[in-house]
Amino acid sequence: MSAEKTLFQKIADREIPGEFEYEDELCMAIRDIDPKAPTHILVIPKKPIPRVGDALADDKELLGHLLLTAGQVAQKLNLEKGFRITINNGPDGGEAVPHLHVHLLGGRQMSWPPG
């Protein structure tokens, strides 16, 4: 893995600003700077895992924590009509930042199939 910090590590370290909705010792939830829905939150582990396909068995509790956190943030933001959770993996999967993150999208009707 590259020694250079990812954008999300810089936000976690407060080197660049982010609009935080939630933070704990394992992860943070920030507003996406280029939202694809009225509510677009990124739930990001503080541990720098490049993508979900690179996660290890030791990461299973962290991965579960990310999903539970996304659900809690959705509830906090009153997304009771529904929301979508996505994880992009690799360039063909839409990955823009090589640091695992969960997209929480809501506030409008989602279409299927996506993308």
C-alpha positions as CSV (number, residue, x, y, z in Angstrom):
1,M,0.0,0.0,0.0
2,S,1.1,3.5,-0.8
3,A,2.6,5.6,2.1
4,E,0.7,8.6,0.8
5,K,-2.5,9.4,2.8
6,T,-5.8,9.1,1.1
7,L,-8.3,12.0,0.9
8,F,-10.3,10.3,3.7
9,Q,-7.3,9.8,5.9
10,K,-6.5,13.5,5.6
11,I,-10.1,14.3,6.6
12,A,-10.0,12.0,9.6
13,D,-6.7,13.7,10.6
14,R,-8.3,17.1,10.2
15,E,-5.8,18.1,7.6
16,I,-8.6,19.0,5.3
17,P,-12.2,19.8,6.2
18,G,-15.2,17.5,6.1
19,E,-18.8,17.9,7.0
20,F,-19.2,15.3,9.7
21,E,-22.5,13.6,10.6
22,Y,-21.0,11.0,12.9
23,E,-17.6,9.9,14.3
24,D,-16.4,7.2,16.6
25,E,-13.1,5.5,17.2
26,L,-13.5,3.2,14.2
27,C,-15.2,5.3,11.5
28,M,-16.6,8.6,10.4
29,A,-19.6,9.6,8.4
30,I,-19.3,12.7,6.2
31,R,-21.4,14.4,3.6
32,D,-20.2,13.7,0.0
33,I,-18.9,16.8,-1.7
34,D,-20.5,15.7,-5.0
35,P,-23.9,14.2,-3.9
36,K,-25.8,11.9,-6.1
37,A,-29.0,12.2,-4.0
38,P,-30.5,14.8,-1.6
39,T,-28.8,12.9,1.2
40,H,-25.4,11.4,0.3
41,I,-23.2,10.3,3.2
42,L,-19.9,8.4,3.2
43,V,-19.3,6.0,6.1
44,I,-15.5,5.5,6.1
45,P,-13.3,3.3,8.3
46,K,-10.4,5.1,9.9
47,K,-8.3,2.0,9.1
48,P,-7.1,2.5,5.6
49,I,-8.4,-0.5,3.7
50,P,-8.1,0.2,-0.1
51,R,-11.4,-1.5,-1.1
52,V,-13.8,-4.1,0.2
53,G,-12.1,-6.7,-2.1
54,D,-8.9,-6.2,-0.1
55,A,-10.6,-6.6,3.4
56,L,-9.3,-9.4,5.5
57,A,-11.1,-11.8,7.8
58,D,-9.8,-9.7,10.7
59,D,-11.8,-6.8,9.3
60,K,-15.2,-8.5,9.6
61,E,-16.2,-6.7,12.8
62,L,-15.2,-3.3,11.3
63,L,-17.2,-4.1,8.1
64,G,-20.3,-4.9,10.2
65,H,-19.7,-1.7,12.2
66,L,-19.8,0.3,9.0
67,L,-23.2,-1.0,8.0
68,L,-24.7,-0.6,11.4
69,T,-23.3,3.0,11.5
70,A,-24.9,3.7,8.1
71,G,-28.3,2.5,9.4
72,Q,-27.9,4.7,12.5
73,V,-27.0,7.7,10.4
74,A,-30.0,7.0,8.1
75,Q,-32.3,7.0,11.1
76,K,-30.7,10.2,12.5
77,L,-31.3,11.9,9.1
78,N,-34.9,10.7,9.0
79,L,-34.6,8.5,5.9
80,E,-37.6,6.5,7.1
81,K,-39.0,6.1,3.5
82,G,-35.9,4.2,2.5
83,F,-32.3,4.5,1.5
84,R,-29.6,2.7,-0.5
85,I,-26.2,1.5,0.7
86,T,-23.5,0.9,-1.9
87,I,-19.8,0.0,-1.8
88,N,-17.8,0.5,-5.0
89,N,-14.8,-1.7,-5.7
90,G,-12.2,-0.9,-8.3
91,P,-12.4,1.3,-11.4
92,D,-15.2,-0.7,-13.1
93,G,-17.2,-0.6,-9.9
94,G,-17.1,3.2,-9.8
95,E,-14.4,3.6,-7.1
96,A,-13.1,7.1,-7.1
97,V,-11.0,7.1,-3.8
98,P,-8.9,3.9,-3.0
99,H,-10.1,3.8,0.6
100,L,-13.1,1.6,1.5
101,H,-16.3,3.6,2.1
102,V,-20.0,3.0,2.2
103,H,-22.3,5.3,0.3
104,L,-25.6,6.1,2.1
105,L,-28.0,7.6,-0.4
106,G,-31.6,8.8,0.3
107,G,-34.1,11.5,0.1
108,R,-35.5,10.4,-3.3
109,Q,-36.8,7.3,-5.1
110,M,-33.9,5.1,-6.3
111,S,-34.1,3.3,-9.6
112,W,-33.1,-0.3,-10.4
113,P,-30.8,-1.4,-11.7
114,P,-28.3,1.3,-10.7
115,G,-25.7,2.8,-12.9
